[in-house]
Amino acid sequence: MRPTSHRAALVVLCGLIGILLPAAGEPPKPACPAGAIAVAPGQSLPDIIGGAAEGSAFCLKTGTHRGGRLAPKDNQKFYGEPGAVLSGAIVLGSARQDGTLWAVGSAVRAQGRHGTCLTAFPDCDKPKILFLGGRPLRQVGSRDAVTAGTFYLDVSSGTFLFADQPAGPLEAAVQPVAFVSPARDVVIANLVVEKFATQAQTAAVEGRYGTNWTIDNVEARLNSGVGISIGSGGRISNSRVHHNGQLGIGASGKDIVIEGNDISQNNTHGFDPAWEAGGVKVTNSDHARLINNHVHDNAGPGLWSDINCRASLYEGNTVEGNAGAGIFHEISFAAVIRNNIVRHNGRAPYAWVWNADIQIAASEDVEVTGNDITVNAGGSAIVLIDQGREAVAPWTKPYETRNNHVHDNRISFEGGGTAGGASDVAAGAPNFGIIARGNNRFTQNAYRAPAGAKLSFVWGERATDWTGFRGLGQESNGTLVLDAAGR
């Protein structure tokens, strides 16, 4: 969580993107290994898993498997044939007219709530969702508030009320989780996991309690909270994680790898990104590696590490079009942010210098190098921020923004914009002046902007221009080019 009053209000319900297909000429990979236990749609996965030994492999056959609360044992492996879907939704009956609305009954009753919502989306934290022909409707708080694209759940009767003409099947997300257990060495691959009524900060594929989980070629979509999470030794690769209600991926622990994934259009429910929402969030980690991911169009930060993350690596990612900061390293320690393409983030502007394409907040020993950054007009490129943040256990003193080196990056402003290091503490506070006296450095960066663009370079408690920034000891060997195209 971030103690700031700034709020990003850009949340859009987007249509589904088609499933990625193999490249032309690429031979299809075997979906399931030889000897895997075949599971047909309609069979009870919990019973089959419970009756199988540790180390067993399962092959989910093509079709929709409904249910959840699957508790893998050590070294169990779950594979899906092409078209295999694990769904947390139940199929409802036919709708009937109820005044100006449509109604359909269900067994769904009260639901727990968790999280902080944007003002415009006060019911974001209700996890039960109605799907009309596969399209999610947004929950509202009363019958009178129902309009096209929304629904109201009368929990006293279990009745869903909606305004849209019924077309296609009616489904309701009811299962609170797909996979969850403390098991080791679990593998989940080649599977679509969708429509689970997960609370905020809970994933449909909830691997954070286990160790060394491998999630490969999984599409996690349309879940109410988080799509996928992993714990120590976990790996998420080659997966598509999109249109989840709060967050795409969550992770916590040692030696985490998040590599080669497409993570997009998460936070469809309208959670407040200042609380937690967006693409990826890693917490309390050691040696997390976020490599070669495409992270785009999330309603919140793109890649976000928060709370005592150490020795993090962000490399080779393309991070673009996110409403919040592109890459955000917060109240944490050593990290390397290198050779990423970061562009057009901060679509939901915060006040001051928040929502930068690369944001380092209350963190130390971070190297930012070799990145290609394109900044929206009026946006922020690379910004260090010190807030005098209080300690979070096991850290025992206030976090400081110190020993950060920003060098050899290529930055293109599309209009006016900001870069540098800013302080948000009052005179006399322990961290006052830490930006200037904390061995923070900007060197050898190359900036371009349109001729006449108003650029601001902040340093500590003041804002200045390029000449002033260099006079403060920064960018003595950096370059700034102003031209007609800004490139």
C-alpha positions in Angstrom: 0.0 0.0 0.0 1.1 3.6 -0.7 0.3 6.4 1.7 -0.7 8.9 -1.0 -4.0 10.5 -1.8 -3.4 10.5 -5.5 -5.9 8.4 -7.5 -5.8 7.0 -11.0 -9.3 6.9 -12.4 -8.7 5.3 -15.8 -10.4 1.9 -15.7 -11.8 0.5 -18.9 -13.7 -2.8 -19.4 -12.1 -4.3 -22.5 -13.1 -7.1 -24.8 -11.3 -10.4 -24.8 -8.2 -10.8 -27.0 -8.0 -14.0 -29.0 -5.9 -16.8 -27.8 -2.4 -16.7 -29.1 -1.7 -19.3 -31.8 1.6 -20.9 -32.7 3.6 -19.2 -35.4 3.2 -20.4 -38.9 5.2 -23.5 -39.5 5.9 -24.1 -35.8 5.2 -27.8 -34.9 2.6 -28.1 -32.1 4.0 -29.1 -28.7 2.5 -32.2 -27.1 -0.2 -31.0 -24.7 0.1 -33.8 -22.2 2.9 -36.2 -21.3 2.6 -40.0 -21.8 1.0 -41.7 -18.8 -0.9 -38.6 -17.6 -4.2 -39.4 -15.9 -7.0 -38.3 -18.4 -9.7 -36.1 -16.9 -12.8 -35.4 -19.0 -15.1 -32.4 -18.5 -17.7 -33.3 -15.9 -15.4 -35.5 -13.8 -14.5 -34.4 -10.3 -11.0 -33.0 -10.3 -10.8 -32.7 -6.5 -11.6 -36.4 -6.1 -9.2 -37.5 -8.8 -6.4 -35.3 -7.4 -7.1 -36.5 -3.9 -7.0 -40.2 -5.0 -3.7 -39.8 -6.9 -0.2 -40.1 -5.6 2.3 -37.4 -5.2 4.1 -36.9 -8.5 1.1 -37.8 -10.6 0.4 -36.0 -13.9 -3.1 -35.1 -15.1 -4.3 -34.3 -18.6 -7.5 -32.1 -18.8 -9.2 -33.1 -22.0 -10.6 -30.5 -24.4 -13.7 -28.7 -23.1 -14.8 -26.8 -20.1 -14.0 -28.2 -16.6 -16.1 -26.5 -13.9 -15.1 -26.3 -10.3 -12.2 -25.3 -8.1 -10.5 -25.5 -4.8 -8.0 -27.9 -6.3 -5.3 -28.8 -3.8 -2.2 -30.2 -5.6 0.2 -32.6 -3.9 3.9 -32.4 -4.1 5.3 -32.7 -7.7 1.8 -33.1 -9.3 1.5 -31.7 -12.8 -1.6 -30.4 -14.6 -1.7 -30.1 -18.4 -4.5 -29.1 -20.7 -5.2 -30.3 -24.2 -5.9 -27.5 -26.8 -9.2 -26.0 -25.8 -9.1 -27.1 -22.2 -10.7 -24.5 -19.9 -10.9 -24.6 -16.1 -13.8 -22.3 -15.1 -15.0 -21.1 -11.8 -18.4 -20.2 -13.1 -21.7 -22.1 -13.0 -24.3 -22.0 -15.8 -27.5 -20.4 -14.8 -31.0 -21.0 -16.2 -33.1 -18.9 -18.5 -33.7 -15.3 -17.7 -37.2 -13.9 -17.2 -38.4 -10.3 -17.4 -38.8 -8.4 -14.1 -40.2 -5.0 -14.9 -37.7 -3.2 -17.1 -34.9 -5.6 -16.2 -34.1 -9.3 -16.7 -33.8 -11.7 -13.8 -32.2 -15.1 -13.3 -32.1 -17.0 -10.1 -29.1 -18.7 -8.5 -27.8 -20.3 -5.3 -25.4 -17.4 -4.8 -25.7 -15.5 -1.6 -23.6 -13.1 0.5 -20.0 -12.5 -0.5 -17.0 -11.2 1.4 -15.5 -7.8 0.4 -11.9 -6.7 0.4 -9.9 -3.9 -1.1 -10.2 -0.2 -1.8 -12.2 1.0 -4.9 -12.0 4.1 -7.0 -14.8 6.5 -6.3 -16.4 5.8 -9.7 -16.5 2.0 -9.0 -17.7 1.6 -5.4 -18.6 -2.1 -5.9 -15.3 -3.2 -7.3 -14.6 -5.4 -4.3 -17.6 -7.7 -4.8 -16.1 -10.8 -6.4 -19.3 -12.5 -7.8 -19.7 -11.7 -11.5 -22.4 -12.3 -14.1 -21.3 -13.2 -17.6 -23.7 -12.8 -20.5 -22.6 -14.7 -23.5 -19.1 -14.8 -22.1 -19.0 -11.0 -21.6 -18.6 -9.8 -18.0 -21.1 -7.4 -16.6 -20.1 -4.9 -13.9 -21.7 -5.2 -10.5 -23.6 -2.2 -9.0 -24.9 -1.7 -5.5 -28.7 -1.4 -6.1 -31.4 -2.4 -8.5 -32.0 1.3 -9.4 -28.4 1.6 -10.5 -28.6 -1.2 -13.1 -27.9 0.0 -16.7 -26.6 -1.6 -19.8 -23.4 -3.5 -19.0 -24.1 -3.8 -15.3 -26.0 -6.1 -12.9 -27.2 -6.2 -9.3 -27.1 -9.3 -7.2 -29.9 -9.5 -4.6 -28.1 -11.7 -2.1 -31.3 -12.3 -0.1 -32.8 -14.3 -3.0 -29.7 -15.1 -5.1 -31.3 -13.3 -8.0 -29.2 -11.5 -10.7 -30.8 -8.5 -12.3 -29.5 -7.0 -15.5 -30.6 -4.7 -18.3 -29.1 -6.2 -21.4 -31.1 -8.4 -23.8 -30.2 -12.1 -22.9 -28.0 -13.6 -25.7 -25.8 -16.6 -25.2 -25.3 -18.5 -21.9 -25.7 -16.9 -18.5 -22.9 -17.8 -16.1 -22.0 -16.6 -12.6 -18.5 -16.7 -11.2 -18.8 -18.5 -7.8 -15.7 -20.5 -7.1 -13.2 -18.5 -4.9 -10.0 -20.2 -6.2 -8.8 -22.6 -8.9 -5.6 -24.0 -7.4 -4.2 -23.5 -3.9 -2.0 -25.6 -1.6 1.4 -25.5 0.1 2.8 -28.2 -2.1 6.2 -28.2 -3.7 7.2 -28.5 -7.4 3.7 -28.2 -8.9 3.4 -27.7 -12.7 0.4 -26.1 -14.4 0.6 -25.8 -18.2 -1.3 -25.4 -21.4 -4.6 -24.4 -19.7 -7.1 -21.5 -19.7 -8.2 -20.5 -16.1 -11.1 -18.2 -16.1 -14.1 -16.7 -14.2 -13.1 -17.4 -10.6 -14.7 -15.2 -7.9 -11.4 -14.5 -6.3 -11.2 -11.7 -3.7 -8.7 -8.9 -4.2 -5.1 -10.1 -3.4 -6.1 -13.7 -4.0 -5.3 -15.4 -7.3 -7.2 -17.9 -9.3 -3.9 -19.9 -9.6 -2.8 -19.3 -6.0 0.8 -20.5 -5.9 2.2 -18.2 -3.3 1.8 -20.7 -0.4 3.8 -23.4 -2.3 7.4 -23.6 -3.4 8.9 -24.0 -6.9 5.6 -23.8 -8.8 5.9 -23.7 -12.5 3.2 -21.9 -14.5 3.7 -22.2 -18.3 1.5 -21.3 -21.2 -1.5 -20.5 -19.0 -4.1 -18.0 -20.0 -5.6 -16.5 -16.8 -8.5 -14.2 -17.6 -11.8 -12.7 -16.2 -11.0 -13.6 -12.6 -12.3 -11.1 -10.0 -9.1 -10.6 -8.1 -5.6 -11.7 -9.3 -4.9 -14.0 -12.2 -1.8 -15.9 -11.0 0.5 -15.7 -8.0 3.7 -17.5 -7.0 5.9 -17.9 -4.0 9.6 -18.8 -3.5 11.2 -20.6 -6.4 8.1 -20.0 -8.6 8.2 -19.3 -12.3 5.5 -17.9 -14.6 6.4 -18.1 -18.3 4.9 -17.9 -21.8 1.5 -17.0 -20.3 -1.3 -14.5 -21.1 -2.7 -12.8 -18.0 -5.4 -10.3 -18.9 -8.8 -8.8 -18.0 -8.5 -9.8 -14.3 -10.5 -7.7 -11.8 -7.6 -6.3 -9.7 -4.1 -7.5 -10.7 -2.6 -9.7 -13.3 0.3 -11.3 -11.4 1.3 -11.3 -7.7 4.5 -12.8 -6.3 6.4 -12.9 -3.0 9.5 -14.8 -1.9 13.0 -15.8 -3.1 14.2 -16.6 -6.6 11.0 -15.8 -8.5 11.0 -15.6 -12.3 8.3 -13.9 -14.4 9.5 -14.3 -18.0 8.1 -14.0 -21.5 4.5 -13.3 -20.6 1.8 -10.9 -22.0 0.2 -9.1 -19.1 -2.5 -6.7 -20.2 -5.8 -4.9 -19.4 -6.0 -5.9 -15.7 -7.9 -4.0 -13.0 -11.2 -4.2 -14.9 -13.2 -3.9 -11.7 -11.9 -0.4 -10.8 -9.7 -1.0 -7.7 -7.7 2.0 -6.6 -4.1 1.5 -7.9 -2.8 3.5 -4.9 -4.0 0.6 -2.8 -3.1 -2.2 -5.2 -4.0 -2.9 -8.8 -2.5 -3.1 -12.3 -0.2 -5.5 -14.1 2.4 -7.2 -11.8 3.2 -6.6 -8.1 6.1 -8.3 -6.3 6.5 -7.9 -2.5 9.0 -9.0 0.1 11.2 -10.7 -2.5 14.9 -11.6 -2.9 16.3 -12.1 -6.4 13.1 -11.7 -8.4 13.7 -11.6 -12.1 11.1 -9.9 -14.4 12.4 -10.6 -17.9 11.1 -10.2 -21.5 7.5 -9.5 -20.6 5.1 -7.4 -22.6 3.1 -5.4 -20.0 0.6 -3.1 -21.4 -2.7 -1.3 -21.0 -3.2 -2.1 -17.3 -5.3 0.2 -15.2 -2.5 0.8 -12.7 1.3 0.3 -12.6 2.9 -2.1 -15.1 5.7 -3.8 -13.2 5.7 -2.9 -9.5 8.0 -4.1 -6.7 6.9 -3.0 -3.2 8.1 -3.6 0.4 11.6 -4.9 1.0 12.4 -6.3 -2.4 16.1 -7.0 -2.8 18.4 -7.8 -5.8 15.5 -7.4 -8.3 16.1 -7.5 -12.1 13.9 -5.9 -14.7 15.4 -6.7 -18.1 14.2 -6.8 -21.7 10.6 -5.9 -20.9 8.3 -3.8 -23.1 6.1 -1.8 -20.7 3.6 0.6 -22.4 0.3 2.2 -22.1 -0.3 1.5 -18.4 -2.4 4.0 -16.4 0.2 4.1 -13.6 4.0 4.1 -13.6 5.6 1.8 -16.1 8.3 0.2 -13.9 7.9 1.1 -10.2 10.4 0.1 -7.5 9.1 1.2 -4.0 10.3 1.0 -0.4 12.9 -1.6 -1.5 16.6 -2.1 -2.1 19.1 -3.1 -4.7 17.7 -3.5 -8.2 18.9 -3.3 -11.8 16.5 -1.9 -14.4 18.1 -2.3 -17.8 17.5 -2.6 -21.5 13.7 -2.2 -21.3 11.4 -0.4 -23.7 9.2 1.8 -21.6 6.7 4.2 -23.3 3.5 6.1 -22.9 2.8 5.1 -19.3 1.1 7.4 -16.8 -2.1 7.6 -18.8 -4.0 8.5 -15.6 -2.0 11.5 -14.4 -1.2 11.8 -10.7 -0.4 15.2 -9.2 3.3 16.2 -8.9 5.8 13.7 -10.4 4.1 10.4 -9.7 3.3 8.0 -12.6 6.6 8.2 -14.2 7.7 5.8 -16.9 10.3 4.6 -14.4 9.7 5.5 -10.8 12.1 4.8 -7.9 10.4 5.7 -4.6 12.0 5.4 -1.1 14.5 2.9 -2.4 18.3 2.6 -2.6 21.1 1.0 -4.6 19.1 0.9 -7.9 20.8 1.1 -11.3 18.7 2.3 -14.2 20.6 1.9 -17.5 20.2 1.2 -21.2 16.4 1.8 -21.3 14.5 3.4 -24.2 11.8 5.6 -22.8 9.1 7.6 -24.7 7.3 10.1 -22.5 3.7 11.3 -23.0 3.5 15.1 -23.3 3.3 16.4 -19.8 4.5 13.1 -18.3 7.6 12.1 -16.3 10.5 10.0 -17.6 12.7 8.7 -14.8 12.0 10.1 -11.4 13.5 9.3 -7.9 11.2 10.2 -5.0 11.9 10.3 -1.3 9.0 10.3 1.0 10.6 9.6 4.4 8.6 6.4 4.5 8.3 4.5 7.8 9.9 1.1 8.3 8.1 -2.1 7.3 9.4 -5.2 9.2 12.0 -6.6 9.1 13.5 -3.2 8.1 14.1 -1.1 11.2 14.7 2.5 10.0 13.1 4.9 7.6 13.6 4.1 4.0 16.0 6.4 2.1 16.3 7.2 -1.5 20.1 7.0 -1.9 22.9 5.4 -4.0 20.7 5.3 -7.1 22.5 5.7 -10.5 20.5 6.6 -13.6 22.8 6.4 -16.7 23.0 5.7 -20.4 19.3 5.8 -21.0 17.6 7.2 -24.2 14.7 9.4 -23.4 12.3 11.0 -25.9 9.7 13.5 -24.7 6.7 14.0 -26.9 6.1 17.4 -25.4 6.9 19.0 -22.0 7.9 16.7 -19.2 9.9 16.0 -16.1 12.9 14.0 -14.9 15.1 13.9 -11.9 14.8 13.3 -8.2 12.2 14.9 -5.9 11.8 15.1 -2.1 8.5 15.0 -0.4 9.5 15.6 3.2 9.4 18.7 5.3 12.5 20.7 6.4 13.9 19.2 9.6 12.7 15.6 8.8 15.4 12.9 9.0 15.3 12.4 5.2 15.3 16.1 4.3 17.9 16.7 1.6 18.5 13.0 1.0 18.2 13.3 -2.8 21.1 15.8 -3.0 23.3 14.3 -0.3 22.5 10.6 -0.8 24.8 9.9 -3.7 22.0 9.9 -6.3 23.3 10.4 -9.8 22.1 11.1 -13.3 24.9 10.6 -15.9 25.3 10.1 -19.6 21.6 10.1 -20.4 20.5 11.3 -23.8 17.3 13.4 -23.9 15.3 14.5 -27.0 12.3 16.8 -27.1 10.4 19.0 -29.6 11.8 22.4 -30.0 10.1 24.7 -27.5 9.0 21.9 -25.2 9.0 23.0 -21.5 11.1 20.5 -19.6 11.5 20.4 -15.9 14.4 18.8 -14.0 13.6 18.3 -10.4 16.3 17.9 -7.7 15.5 17.7 -4.0 13.2 20.5 -3.1 13.5 22.5 -6.3 12.6 22.3 -10.0 14.9 23.8 -12.6 15.8 23.6 -16.3 18.5 21.7 -18.1 21.2 24.2 -17.3 20.2 24.4 -13.7 20.2 20.6 -13.4 23.7 20.4 -14.7 24.7 23.2 -12.3 23.5 21.0 -9.5 26.1 18.3 -10.5 23.8 16.1 -12.6 24.2 15.1 -16.3 27.6 16.8 -16.7 28.1 14.4 -19.6 24.5 14.0 -20.6 22.9 15.5 -23.7 19.7 17.3 -24.6 18.6 17.8 -28.2 15.6 19.9 -29.1 14.3 19.4 -32.6 11.1 19.7 -34.6 10.2 16.0 -34.2 11.6 15.5 -30.7 13.5 12.3 -31.8 
